[in-house]
Amino acid sequence: MNRSAHIDTFARDHLPPPDQWPELRFELPELRYPDRLNCAAELLTGPPDDRPVFHTPSGETWTYGTLRAHVDRLAHLLTGDLGVVPGNRVLLRGPTTPWLAACWLAVLKAGAVAVTVLAQQRPHELATMCEIAQVGHALCDIRAVDDLAKAEIPGLRITTYGGDAPDDLLNRTAPTAPYPAVATAADDVALIAFTSGTTGRPKGCMHFHRDVLATADTFSAHVLRPHADDVFAGSPPLGFTFGLGGLVVFPMRAGASALLLEQAGPRQLLPAIAEHRVSIVFTAPTAYRAMLDELDAHDISSLRRCVSAGENLPAATWQAWHERTGLRIINGIGATELLHIFISAADEHIRPGTTGVPVPGWHARVVDDAGRDMPDGEPGLLAVRGPVGCRYLADPRQGEYVRFGWNVTGDTYVREGDGYFRYVARADDMIISAGYNIAGPEVEDALLRHPDVVEAAVVGRDDEARGQVVVAYAVLKEGAARDADALRAFVKAELAPYKCPREIVFLDALPRTATGKLQRFRLRTEGDQH
């Protein structure tokens, strides 16, 4: 590894041992980055000052010149007033706005480590992530500060932005001079992205400065192929790496612009595409299905690229969208552990019903539990490697994800004879609902925090509209009222709303083996009977 620029060395100190990393490949010439690299400085360099970079639904447009000035001012405040030093972890929380993006860029330019979380996440979840990453600073949209304050995180200094108070980040006096980017190492940690594991405890995925650019220089450059006059938009928030890439990194790497929507469901996306002449959209299959019924009411003639990830894209959805719009959805699979999409296909290379082929710069295999290649046509575990690899923050599950030098994603796939990869199922208990990854055990833990719940089991049930929905089975204390609405309200107060069970079924006992192991498969197969 290169000499770090971090004064606070927590992130590097808690990387997995090098022998637990996957093998990294930098085969494309553009992936051979210099030893000193600050990805924020790279993304901000190049486009003329007067080119647009961010648009808002209200009609406000930031140019690259405006963004550079704001980022420099914020970086001065971070390292001056707030005392942030290179390597400190800085939590970022708020709806998707240009200010959130500017804060993210400023944190990285100042050499700190960005920990962007969802505005939906509850105090319990926020406290856990801050504990794992030892977060000392937070920049939070004033509208999203309540749950963060309620978390009562020891030692966390919260600075709000977008409010009226004199000490609000945007109201403070700061130098107007350019901020010289910290000369971070290419392999200094730039961000920690949290993903939920099957045990329910979130895992912090540590990504380097070079990793941020590598996602743009592989999937975006070689598959998406954006133009400088493209306008990006999409539904994933910046707390998801799917959204971070599609709404900030990819457009900026191409000198293009993005429409940043605070509300980006199907009903908001279509009118936004029409009004702002969006040409590239990122969303989940669920949203494409939902938008089909609304297409006639909106002009989407500006669209030229549609990207789908977050869950499997059914061939029927692809075909229906193509028939109605003439557009070929670019399907892809990515992972928080690998930052963005690594298998995909575009244009004439798309084959509906498959995910695609390895993105240039990436390799993929289908293997058995021992890492042996499965014959084409036979299902097995998806294993990938390329310029980015899984590095969990001080987490023993590193050895589950990285095996025999490859990243084993937890997906079951089939490799067809012509090299295309076809999704089969998740290999673990992760529930994928409307593009959100939901760990069943995390929801179970929340249910079990209710004083009346004795046992809980959570599974995913197939759903035509959302891919899967969360279904919970609960055993209550004797005499407790079986009030599903009250229990759902309790879970909503504990977890982000998208994790809340759509249905709660009360049982006298959960199905278990003779040794006491929970039989989730019985709940999945017998669920429709309850």
C-alpha positions as CSV (number, residue, x, y, z in Angstrom):
1,M,0.0,0.0,0.0
2,N,1.0,3.6,-0.6
3,R,2.0,6.0,2.2
4,S,-1.3,7.3,3.7
5,A,-2.2,11.0,4.0
6,H,-4.5,10.2,6.9
7,I,-3.6,11.7,10.3
8,D,-6.5,9.7,11.9
9,T,-5.5,6.2,10.8
10,F,-8.6,4.3,12.1
11,A,-9.8,3.2,8.7
12,R,-6.5,1.9,7.5
13,D,-5.8,0.3,10.8
14,H,-9.1,-1.7,10.6
15,L,-8.8,-2.9,7.0
16,P,-8.8,-6.7,6.8
17,P,-5.3,-8.4,6.6
18,P,-4.1,-8.3,3.0
19,D,-4.3,-12.1,2.8
20,Q,-8.0,-11.8,3.3
21,W,-8.5,-9.4,0.3
22,P,-9.6,-10.6,-3.1
23,E,-7.1,-10.5,-5.9
24,L,-7.4,-7.0,-7.6
25,R,-7.0,-6.6,-11.3
26,F,-6.1,-3.3,-13.1
27,E,-6.0,-4.6,-16.6
28,L,-7.4,-1.6,-18.4
29,P,-4.9,1.2,-19.0
30,E,-7.3,3.8,-17.4
31,L,-7.3,1.8,-14.2
32,R,-3.6,2.4,-13.5
33,Y,-4.0,5.4,-11.3
34,P,-1.1,7.4,-9.8
35,D,0.0,6.7,-6.2
36,R,-1.4,10.0,-5.0
37,L,-5.1,10.5,-6.0
38,N,-7.9,12.5,-4.5
39,C,-11.1,11.3,-6.3
40,A,-13.1,14.5,-5.4
41,A,-10.4,16.7,-6.9
42,E,-10.4,14.5,-10.0
43,L,-14.2,14.7,-10.4
44,L,-14.2,18.5,-10.0
45,T,-11.4,19.0,-12.5
46,G,-12.0,19.5,-16.2
47,P,-15.4,20.8,-17.2
48,P,-15.7,24.6,-17.8
49,D,-17.0,26.7,-15.0
50,D,-20.2,27.5,-16.9
51,R,-21.3,23.9,-17.6
52,P,-24.2,22.7,-15.6
53,V,-23.6,19.9,-13.0
54,F,-26.7,19.7,-10.8
55,H,-30.3,20.6,-11.4
56,T,-33.2,20.7,-8.9
57,P,-36.9,20.2,-9.4
58,S,-37.5,23.9,-8.5
59,G,-35.4,24.9,-11.5
60,E,-32.2,25.8,-9.8
61,T,-29.0,24.9,-11.6
62,W,-25.5,24.7,-10.2
63,T,-22.6,25.0,-12.6
64,Y,-19.3,23.3,-12.2
65,G,-17.8,26.7,-11.2
66,T,-20.5,27.1,-8.5
67,L,-19.9,23.6,-7.2
68,R,-16.2,24.1,-7.0
69,A,-16.6,27.3,-5.0
70,H,-19.1,25.6,-2.6
71,V,-16.9,22.5,-2.2
72,D,-13.8,24.6,-1.4
73,R,-15.8,26.8,1.1
74,L,-17.2,23.7,2.8
75,A,-13.7,22.0,2.9
76,H,-12.3,25.2,4.6
77,L,-15.1,25.0,7.2
78,L,-14.6,21.3,7.8
79,T,-10.8,21.6,8.5
80,G,-11.1,25.1,10.1
81,D,-14.2,25.6,12.3
82,L,-15.0,22.0,12.7
83,G,-11.5,20.6,13.2
84,V,-11.8,17.7,10.8
85,V,-8.4,16.1,10.0
86,P,-7.6,13.7,7.2
87,G,-8.9,10.2,8.0
88,N,-11.7,11.4,10.3
89,R,-15.1,9.7,9.5
90,V,-17.8,12.2,8.7
91,L,-21.4,11.1,8.6
92,L,-23.6,12.7,5.8
93,R,-27.4,12.6,6.1
94,G,-30.1,14.2,4.2
95,P,-32.3,14.1,1.1
96,T,-30.7,14.0,-2.3
97,T,-29.8,17.6,-3.0
98,P,-26.8,19.5,-4.5
99,W,-25.8,20.4,-1.0
100,L,-25.5,16.8,0.1
101,A,-23.4,16.1,-3.0
102,A,-21.2,19.1,-2.2
103,C,-20.7,18.0,1.4
104,W,-19.6,14.6,0.1
105,L,-17.1,16.1,-2.3
106,A,-15.8,18.4,0.4
107,V,-15.3,15.6,2.9
108,L,-13.2,13.7,0.4
109,K,-11.3,16.7,-0.9
110,A,-10.3,17.4,2.7
111,G,-9.0,13.9,3.0
112,A,-11.7,12.7,5.4
113,V,-13.8,9.6,5.1
114,A,-17.5,10.0,4.0
115,V,-20.1,7.8,5.7
116,T,-23.3,8.6,3.8
117,V,-26.4,7.1,5.3
118,L,-30.1,7.1,4.4
119,A,-32.4,9.8,5.6
120,Q,-34.9,7.1,6.4
121,Q,-32.6,5.3,8.9
122,R,-33.7,5.3,12.5
123,P,-31.7,6.2,15.7
124,H,-30.9,2.6,16.6
125,E,-29.5,2.0,13.1
126,L,-27.5,5.3,13.1
127,A,-26.0,4.6,16.5
128,T,-24.8,1.2,15.4
129,M,-23.1,2.5,12.2
130,C,-21.5,5.3,14.1
131,E,-20.2,2.9,16.7
132,I,-18.7,0.6,14.0
133,A,-17.1,3.4,12.1
134,Q,-16.2,5.5,15.1
135,V,-17.7,8.5,13.6
136,G,-17.0,11.8,15.3
137,H,-18.5,14.4,12.9
138,A,-21.8,14.6,11.1
139,L,-23.1,17.0,8.4
140,C,-26.9,16.7,8.4
141,D,-29.7,18.5,6.5
142,I,-31.7,20.4,9.0
143,R,-34.8,18.5,7.9
144,A,-33.2,15.1,8.8
145,V,-31.5,16.0,12.1
146,D,-34.2,14.8,14.6
147,D,-33.5,11.0,14.4
148,L,-29.7,11.7,14.4
149,A,-30.0,13.8,17.5
150,K,-32.3,11.2,19.2
151,A,-29.6,8.5,18.6
152,E,-27.5,10.3,21.3
153,I,-24.2,9.0,19.8
154,P,-21.3,9.6,22.2
155,G,-18.8,12.1,21.0
156,L,-20.7,12.9,17.7
157,R,-20.5,16.6,16.7
158,I,-23.6,17.3,14.5
159,T,-23.5,20.3,12.2
160,T,-26.6,21.1,10.3
161,Y,-27.0,22.7,6.9
162,G,-30.0,24.4,5.3
163,G,-31.3,26.1,8.4
164,D,-31.5,29.6,9.7
165,A,-29.2,29.4,12.7
166,P,-25.9,31.4,12.7
167,D,-23.9,28.2,13.3
168,D,-25.6,26.4,10.4
169,L,-22.9,25.2,8.0
170,L,-24.1,27.4,5.2
171,N,-24.3,30.5,7.3
172,R,-20.8,30.4,8.6
173,T,-18.0,32.7,7.4
174,A,-15.3,30.9,5.5
175,P,-12.3,31.7,3.3
176,T,-13.1,32.2,-0.4
177,A,-9.8,31.0,-1.6
178,P,-9.5,27.7,-3.4
179,Y,-9.0,24.7,-1.1
180,P,-5.9,22.7,-2.0
181,A,-7.0,19.0,-2.1
182,V,-5.3,16.7,0.4
183,A,-2.9,14.6,-1.4
184,T,-4.5,11.3,-0.4
185,A,-3.0,8.0,-1.5
186,A,-4.9,6.2,-4.2
187,D,-5.5,3.4,-1.6
188,D,-6.6,5.7,1.2
189,V,-10.1,5.0,2.4
190,A,-12.5,7.6,0.9
191,L,-15.8,6.2,2.0
192,I,-17.5,3.6,4.2
193,A,-20.7,2.3,2.8
194,F,-22.9,0.2,5.0
195,T,-24.8,-2.8,3.9
196,S,-26.9,-5.1,6.0
197,G,-25.7,-8.7,6.4
198,T,-27.8,-11.7,7.1
199,T,-27.0,-11.5,10.8
200,G,-28.6,-8.1,10.9
201,R,-25.5,-6.2,12.1
202,P,-24.5,-3.8,9.2
203,K,-21.2,-4.2,7.6
204,G,-19.0,-1.3,6.7
205,C,-17.5,-1.6,3.2
206,M,-14.4,0.5,2.9
207,H,-13.6,1.9,-0.5
208,F,-10.5,3.7,-1.7
209,H,-10.2,6.9,-3.7
210,R,-9.2,4.9,-6.8
211,D,-12.3,2.7,-6.3
212,V,-14.6,5.6,-6.8
213,L,-13.0,6.4,-10.2
214,A,-12.8,2.8,-11.2
215,T,-16.5,2.3,-11.2
216,A,-16.8,5.2,-13.6
217,D,-13.9,4.0,-15.7
218,T,-15.4,0.5,-16.1
219,F,-19.2,0.3,-16.1
220,S,-20.0,4.0,-16.9
221,A,-17.3,4.5,-19.6
222,H,-17.5,1.1,-21.3
223,V,-21.2,0.1,-20.9
224,L,-23.2,3.2,-20.2
225,R,-21.0,5.5,-22.4
226,P,-22.4,8.9,-21.3
227,H,-22.0,12.1,-23.2
228,A,-21.1,15.5,-21.7
229,D,-24.6,16.8,-22.6
230,D,-26.4,14.0,-20.8
231,V,-28.8,14.7,-17.9
232,F,-28.8,11.9,-15.3
233,A,-31.6,11.2,-12.9
234,G,-32.8,8.3,-10.8
235,S,-34.5,6.9,-7.7
236,P,-31.6,5.6,-5.5
237,P,-30.4,8.0,-2.8
238,L,-26.8,8.9,-2.3
239,G,-26.6,6.7,0.7
240,F,-26.8,3.8,-1.7
241,T,-23.7,3.3,-3.9
242,F,-26.1,2.7,-6.8
243,G,-27.3,6.3,-6.4
244,L,-23.9,7.7,-5.6
245,G,-22.5,6.4,-8.9
246,G,-25.5,7.2,-11.0
247,L,-26.2,10.7,-9.7
248,V,-22.7,12.1,-8.8
249,V,-19.7,10.0,-9.8
250,F,-20.7,9.0,-13.4
251,P,-22.1,12.3,-14.6
252,M,-19.2,14.3,-13.1
253,R,-16.6,11.9,-14.6
254,A,-18.2,12.5,-18.0
255,G,-18.5,16.3,-17.5
256,A,-22.3,15.9,-17.6
257,S,-25.1,16.9,-15.2
258,A,-27.7,15.3,-12.9
259,L,-31.2,16.2,-11.8
260,L,-31.2,15.6,-8.0
261,L,-34.7,14.6,-6.8
262,E,-35.6,14.5,-3.1
263,Q,-38.6,12.4,-4.0
264,A,-37.9,10.0,-6.8
265,G,-40.6,7.3,-6.9
266,P,-42.2,6.3,-10.2
267,R,-44.8,9.1,-10.0
268,Q,-42.1,11.7,-9.6
269,L,-39.6,10.3,-12.1
270,L,-41.8,10.4,-15.2
271,P,-42.8,14.1,-14.9
272,A,-39.2,15.0,-13.9
273,I,-37.9,13.2,-17.0
274,A,-40.3,15.2,-19.2
275,E,-39.7,18.6,-17.6
276,H,-35.9,18.4,-17.3
277,R,-35.2,16.4,-20.5
278,V,-33.5,13.6,-18.6
279,S,-31.5,11.3,-20.9
280,I,-30.2,8.7,-18.5
281,V,-32.2,7.2,-15.7
282,F,-31.2,4.8,-12.9
283,T,-33.9,2.9,-11.0
284,A,-35.1,-0.6,-10.0
285,P,-37.2,-3.0,-12.0
286,T,-40.1,-2.3,-9.6
287,A,-40.1,1.3,-10.8
288,Y,-40.0,0.4,-14.5
289,R,-43.0,-1.9,-14.0
290,A,-44.9,0.9,-12.1
291,M,-44.1,3.5,-14.7
292,L,-45.5,1.4,-17.6
293,D,-49.1,2.4,-16.7
294,E,-48.2,6.1,-16.6
295,L,-46.2,6.4,-19.8
296,D,-48.9,7.9,-22.0
297,A,-49.3,10.9,-19.8
298,H,-45.6,12.0,-20.1
299,D,-43.1,12.9,-22.8
300,I,-40.0,10.7,-22.3
301,S,-38.6,11.3,-25.7
302,S,-35.4,12.7,-24.2
303,L,-34.5,9.3,-22.6
304,R,-31.7,7.3,-24.3
305,R,-30.4,5.2,-21.5
306,C,-32.3,3.3,-18.8
307,V,-30.3,1.4,-16.1
308,S,-31.7,-1.2,-13.8
309,A,-30.1,-2.7,-10.8
310,G,-30.9,-3.5,-7.2
311,E,-32.9,-6.6,-7.9
312,N,-33.4,-9.1,-10.8
313,L,-34.9,-7.6,-14.0
314,P,-37.6,-10.0,-15.3
315,A,-37.5,-10.6,-19.1
316,A,-41.3,-9.6,-19.2
317,T,-40.5,-6.2,-17.7
318,W,-37.7,-5.6,-20.1
319,Q,-39.9,-6.6,-23.1
320,A,-42.9,-4.5,-21.9
321,W,-40.7,-1.4,-21.5
322,H,-39.0,-2.0,-24.8
323,E,-42.4,-2.4,-26.6
324,R,-43.8,0.8,-25.1
325,T,-40.7,3.0,-25.4
326,G,-38.3,1.5,-27.9
327,L,-35.6,1.7,-25.2
328,R,-33.5,-1.3,-24.1
329,I,-33.0,-1.4,-20.4
330,I,-29.4,-1.9,-19.4
331,N,-29.6,-4.6,-16.7
332,G,-26.8,-4.9,-14.2
333,I,-25.7,-6.5,-10.9
334,G,-23.6,-4.6,-8.4
335,A,-22.9,-4.8,-4.7
336,T,-22.1,-2.3,-2.0
337,E,-19.0,-4.5,-1.3
338,L,-17.8,-3.8,-4.9
339,L,-19.3,-0.2,-5.1
340,H,-21.2,-0.6,-8.4
341,I,-22.2,-2.7,-11.4
342,F,-19.8,-5.4,-12.5
343,I,-21.9,-7.6,-14.9
344,S,-24.1,-5.9,-17.5
345,A,-24.7,-5.4,-21.2
346,A,-26.0,-2.5,-23.4
347,D,-27.5,-2.0,-26.8
348,E,-27.3,-5.0,-29.2
349,H,-25.5,-7.0,-26.6
350,I,-28.5,-7.1,-24.3
351,R,-30.2,-10.4,-23.9
352,P,-33.5,-10.1,-21.9
353,G,-33.7,-12.5,-19.0
354,T,-29.9,-12.4,-18.4
355,T,-27.8,-9.9,-16.4
356,G,-25.2,-9.7,-19.1
357,V,-21.4,-10.3,-19.3
358,P,-18.6,-9.1,-17.1
359,V,-18.0,-5.4,-17.5
360,P,-14.6,-4.6,-19.1
361,G,-12.1,-4.6,-16.3
362,W,-14.0,-7.4,-14.4
363,H,-14.0,-11.2,-14.4
364,A,-16.8,-13.5,-13.2
365,R,-17.3,-17.2,-12.6
366,V,-19.9,-19.5,-11.3
367,V,-18.4,-21.9,-8.7
368,D,-19.2,-24.4,-6.1
369,D,-18.5,-24.0,-2.4
370,A,-14.9,-25.0,-2.9
371,G,-14.3,-22.5,-5.7
372,R,-14.4,-25.0,-8.5
373,D,-16.0,-23.9,-11.8
374,M,-19.5,-25.2,-12.4
375,P,-20.3,-26.4,-15.8
376,D,-22.1,-24.0,-18.1
377,G,-25.8,-24.2,-17.5
378,E,-25.4,-25.4,-13.9
379,P,-26.3,-23.1,-11.0
380,G,-23.6,-22.1,-8.5
381,L,-22.2,-19.2,-6.6
382,L,-21.3,-16.0,-8.4
383,A,-17.7,-15.1,-7.9
384,V,-16.2,-11.8,-9.3
385,R,-13.0,-9.9,-9.2
386,G,-11.7,-6.7,-10.8
387,P,-10.3,-3.3,-9.7
388,V,-12.5,-3.0,-6.6
389,G,-12.8,-5.6,-3.8
390,C,-14.6,-6.3,-0.6
391,R,-12.9,-4.9,2.5
392,Y,-15.1,-5.0,5.5
393,L,-14.4,-2.7,8.4
394,A,-13.2,-5.0,11.3
395,D,-15.8,-7.7,10.5
396,P,-15.3,-11.5,10.7
397,R,-17.6,-11.9,7.7
398,Q,-14.8,-10.8,5.4
399,G,-13.9,-14.5,5.1
400,E,-17.4,-15.4,4.0
401,Y,-17.5,-12.8,1.2
402,V,-13.9,-13.2,0.0
403,R,-12.9,-16.8,-0.7
404,F,-10.1,-18.3,-2.8
405,G,-9.1,-14.8,-4.0
406,W,-12.6,-13.9,-5.4
407,N,-15.6,-11.9,-4.1
408,V,-18.4,-14.3,-3.6
409,T,-21.5,-12.1,-3.8
410,G,-24.1,-14.4,-2.2
411,D,-26.0,-14.7,-5.5
412,T,-26.8,-18.0,-7.3
413,Y,-26.2,-17.7,-11.0
414,V,-25.9,-19.8,-14.1
415,R,-23.3,-19.1,-16.8
416,E,-24.7,-19.9,-20.2
417,G,-22.5,-21.5,-22.9
418,D,-22.0,-18.2,-24.7
419,G,-20.7,-16.4,-21.6
420,Y,-23.9,-14.6,-20.5
421,F,-24.8,-14.7,-16.8
422,R,-28.3,-15.5,-15.6
423,Y,-29.6,-14.7,-12.1
424,V,-31.2,-17.6,-10.2
425,A,-31.7,-16.5,-6.6
426,R,-30.1,-15.0,-3.5
427,A,-28.0,-17.7,-1.8
428,D,-28.7,-16.3,1.7
429,D,-31.6,-14.9,3.6
430,M,-31.4,-11.5,2.1
431,I,-34.8,-10.1,1.0
432,I,-34.7,-7.9,-2.0
433,S,-37.9,-5.7,-2.2
434,A,-38.3,-2.9,-4.7
435,G,-34.5,-2.7,-5.0
436,Y,-33.8,-2.5,-1.3
437,N,-31.7,-5.1,0.4
438,I,-33.4,-6.2,3.6
439,A,-31.7,-8.6,6.0
440,G,-34.4,-10.8,7.6
441,P,-32.5,-11.2,10.9
442,E,-32.3,-7.4,11.3
443,V,-36.1,-7.1,11.1
444,E,-36.3,-10.1,13.5
445,D,-34.1,-8.2,16.0
446,A,-36.4,-5.2,15.8
447,L,-39.5,-7.3,16.4
448,L,-37.8,-9.0,19.4
449,R,-37.2,-5.6,21.0
450,H,-41.0,-5.4,21.5
451,P,-41.8,-6.6,25.1
452,D,-44.6,-8.9,23.9
453,V,-42.6,-10.8,21.2
454,V,-41.1,-14.0,22.3
455,E,-39.9,-15.3,18.9
456,A,-39.8,-13.9,15.4
457,A,-38.9,-15.1,11.9
458,V,-38.8,-13.0,8.8
459,V,-38.8,-14.2,5.2
460,G,-39.3,-12.8,1.7
461,R,-42.4,-13.8,-0.2
462,D,-42.5,-13.4,-4.0
463,D,-44.5,-10.4,-5.1
464,E,-45.2,-9.4,-8.7
465,A,-44.9,-5.7,-8.1
466,R,-42.0,-5.5,-5.7
467,G,-40.0,-8.7,-6.4
468,Q,-40.4,-9.8,-2.8
469,V,-42.2,-8.4,0.3
470,V,-41.2,-8.8,3.9
471,V,-43.4,-11.2,5.9
472,A,-42.9,-11.6,9.6
473,Y,-44.0,-14.5,11.8
474,A,-44.2,-13.8,15.5
475,V,-44.9,-15.7,18.7
476,L,-46.2,-13.5,21.5
477,K,-46.2,-13.8,25.3
478,E,-49.2,-15.6,26.7
479,G,-52.2,-13.2,26.9
480,A,-50.7,-10.5,24.7
481,A,-53.0,-9.0,22.1
482,R,-52.3,-10.1,18.5
483,D,-52.3,-6.5,17.1
484,A,-50.4,-6.5,13.8
485,D,-50.8,-2.8,13.2
486,A,-49.3,-1.9,16.6
487,L,-46.4,-4.2,16.0
488,R,-45.8,-2.8,12.5
489,A,-45.8,0.7,14.0
490,F,-43.2,-0.4,16.6
491,V,-40.9,-1.8,13.9
492,K,-41.3,1.4,11.8
493,A,-40.0,3.3,14.8
494,E,-37.0,1.0,15.0
495,L,-36.0,0.6,11.4
496,A,-36.3,2.4,8.0
497,P,-39.8,2.1,6.8
498,Y,-38.9,0.0,3.7
499,K,-37.7,-2.8,6.1
500,C,-41.1,-3.0,7.9
501,P,-43.0,-6.2,7.3
502,R,-45.9,-5.9,4.9
503,E,-47.6,-8.7,6.7
504,I,-47.3,-10.0,10.3
505,V,-48.6,-13.6,11.0
506,F,-49.0,-14.7,14.6
507,L,-48.1,-18.3,15.4
508,D,-48.2,-20.4,18.5
509,A,-44.7,-21.7,17.7
510,L,-42.1,-21.3,14.9
511,P,-41.2,-24.4,12.9
512,R,-37.9,-25.8,14.1
513,T,-35.7,-28.9,13.6
514,A,-35.2,-31.4,16.4
515,T,-32.0,-29.5,17.2
516,G,-33.8,-26.2,17.5
517,K,-32.8,-24.7,14.2
518,L,-35.4,-22.4,12.6
519,Q,-36.9,-23.8,9.4
520,R,-37.3,-20.7,7.4
521,F,-38.0,-22.7,4.2
522,R,-41.2,-23.9,5.8
523,L,-42.4,-20.4,6.4
524,R,-41.6,-19.5,2.8
525,T,-43.4,-22.5,1.3
526,E,-46.3,-22.5,3.7
527,G,-46.7,-18.8,4.0
528,D,-49.6,-18.5,1.6
529,Q,-51.7,-20.8,3.9
530,H,-51.7,-18.2,6.8
